[in-house]
Amino acid sequence: MMIILNKKLRGLSVLIASAVFVSGCSTISRVTDAINPFDNNDGQGEITTDPERISILSLENKLEVAGTMLPSEIVLPPLYTNPDWPQTGGNTTHAVQRTDAPGNLSRLWQRKVGKGSFRKGRVVASPIVADGRIYTMDAANRVVALDAETGSKLWNYKISVTSKGRTRKGGTSVLDRIKDPLTLSDRGGKDKEAVGGGVAYVDGRVYVTSGFGVVAALDAVNGSEIWRVRTRTPMHSAPTVKDGRLFAVSDDNELFAIDTNNGDVLWTYQAIIETARMLTSPSPAVIDDVVLAPFSSGEIVALKAQNGGVLWQEALSASGNLTPLATLNDIASGPVVADGYVLVTSQSGAFSAFDLRTGQQVWSQPAGSLGFPMVVGDFVYTVTTEGQVVAMSKADGTVIWLTQLQTFKNVKKRKKRISWSGPIMAGDRLLMMSSRGQAVEVNPYSGEIIRMFKLSGDVYVAPIIANNTVYYITDDAKLVALR
């Protein structure tokens, strides 16, 4: 049974052994132990798929296909070409619908864009695309701008902070000011741990949040710094920017609203502090004057964007035979807002739809995920933490079809897990990428696997689409364009 809690969740101290990556200690490590099914991976090459689907893992709470809808009865909205992908999730609501992309993707270009994941830093930020440029953030919180068509590098901007609160020079400009220069850690010397953060583009500026506890505004053309502000703790989420306000969540579950003109903090909201969370880079959703913030405690809170007044709040949790990882309720991706629904997934096994106005739960399914659900017309698609690609009714959550992807190299012993990111809708295909350098395309009408192909490396961040081009970033910080 799925439980939606109206009361606050208690903080947890958990020992995590899982296929995804977790933060809660000074040394950061992904504990995914999955096999790379490809040797000498050069980035493009089709894979023969196994026609036998792997059986669903034995869980007390299972997704069950209840719909009787035929593939011919699934009607999707028309394709459209989005020229940009300016914020994490595609836009401020994270609902991007059905974007156009070529049927047979091949590599257009590939570039190294900084430092890949290492012991104290991870590639977690989604790339963004705007005005013909693509912006990325690497594991060391370096922002790089490239020409989206050619991959030519245009500029880079680096944030780094000492443990005494001093901020080092970044980008191409001298730092104008530092607000609240707080100490990030008690270690001596330069602070090298920076996990979380991301980038967003609005009106000629790139806004940056970082694991060093720095929020900055940059000139999108040349990377020069416009303003910078220090927060009390590292920033966990990517920024969401709308109507002159930047919204982002810190590592200790504090939501910040920042004036995009000058970096002034307008208001904050403190949620329940958790001792452990997933190493992802979620972002709040904003629609009209409502901001919906996800927290690692499993809370989803709707607030007035103008002043931070709470409109409603709920929390997600799952019950049943739980693994240690399932006790971690983190909402590891941002909520998706579409047609009056707020769709929220937690990695612990909860996928719920709420009424945007009242916060009342509309439906719930046992489908934990680390990524954004994909809303396309009357349907919702997601890939669960157990590797299930699922199509549901947006109105009532009915499961229409379910396809199981490979989640372990050794299925019988459940060893060497593979995790999947996505999905995104690329034309008439759902596209997902794996932690072991594999992509899969699934038919959105029937759930059948269309094809699988090799990538240029392991992928933990969902791909994006802009101007008929698919972009993805690998765990070793290679940015790849497919068309």
Buried (B, 14 or more C-beta within 10 A) or exposed (E): EBEBBEEEBEEBEBEBEBBBBBBBEEEBBBEBBBBBBBEEBEBBEEBEEEEEEBEBBEBEBBBEEEBEBEEEEBEBEEBEEBEBBBBBBBBBBBBBBBBBBEEEBEBBBBBBBBBBBBEBBBBBBBBBBBEEBBBBBBBBBBBBBBBBBEBEEBBBBBBBBBBEBEBEEBBBBEBEEBBEBEBBBEEEEEBBBBBBBBBBBBEEBBBBBBBBBBBBBBBBBEBBBBBBBBBBBBBBBBBBBBEEBBBBBBBBBBBBBBBBEEBEBBBBBEBBBBEBBBBBBBBBBBBEEBBBBBBBBBBBBBBBBBEBEEBBBBBBBBBBEBEEBBBBBBBBBBBBBBEEBBBBBBBBBBBBBBEBEEBEBBBBBBBBBBBBBBBBBEBBBBBBBBBBBBBBBBBEBBBBBBBBBBBBBEEEEEEBBBBBBBBBBBBBBBBBBBBBBBBBBBBBBBBBBBBBBBBBBBBBBBBBBBBBBBBBBBBBBBBBBBB
